[in-house]
Amino acid sequence: MKRNDSGQAVLEFALVVPFVLVLALGVIEVGYALLDQHVVSKMTREGANLISRDTSLADAATAMVNMSSRPVNFSNGSSRVIFSVIRNVATVGASNYNRPVLYQRYAYGSLAGASALNNAGGAFGPGPEFQALNSDNDTSLQITNLPAVMTLGGMLYVTEIYSRHPLITPLDQFGIQLPPTLYSIAYF
């Protein structure tokens, strides 16, 4: 006696296909997110390397714009770079003596994103250097969440990049969300 199993096979196929589809879309989307995060991290390290070599912050921003590639694009509003130079104040008697302060700061790009280096603010001069007006005594320039890696009078060069990560698959239609913004920070 011969049985007809075609109905069972169709039913099993219909039950398995959505899971395989979600798994395939997830692998593709996570792969692209990892690739994009790698690009953002490499550009962040390159930015920190640039400013550590006495390149002005404005010139470093121009270089970053010229070398940007997917997903980092400063011209269409999908990315932002923040350059920070931190100095450990060596002036004896200054309010900020032996404390890390934000010595220079410049941000370029229209994507929303604030620096992870917490400080209350401070006033900065014009470009191309964007140097703090009173780094020795303006206590609002102090950085409090920095690893203890600085020596007296030392400098630390920091670059941060925010970039949008657009989805390339309809994975979000299945209720699975990936971060819409990528972030990287590099210290030199």
PELINVEN-V100528 format. One line per field, one symbol per residue. ss: DSSP state (A for helix, B for strand, O for the rest). phi: phi as a letter, one per 30 degrees, with the letter a starting at -180 (. if undefined). A space follows every 10 residues. Layout:
# PELINVEN-V100528
ss = ???
phi = ???
This chain:
# PELINVEN-V100528
ss = OOOOOAAAAA AAAAAAAAAA AAAAAAAAAA AAAAAAAAAA AAAAAAAAAA AAOOOOAAAA AAAAAAAOOO OOOOOOOOBB BBBBBBBBOO OOOOOOOOOB BBBBBBBBOO OOOOOOOOOO OOOBOOOOOO BBOOOOOOAA ABOOOOOOOO OOOOBBBBBB BBBBOOOOOO AAAAOOOOOO BBBBBBBO
phi = .ccccddddd ddddddeddd dddddddddd dddddddddd ddddddddde ddcidddddd ddddddcdbe cdbddcicbb cbcbccbcdc ddjdeceibd bdcbabbbjc ddlcddddad kjcbddddch dddbddbddd ddccccddbc ceidbbcbbb bcbdcddcbd dddciccced bcbbbbcb
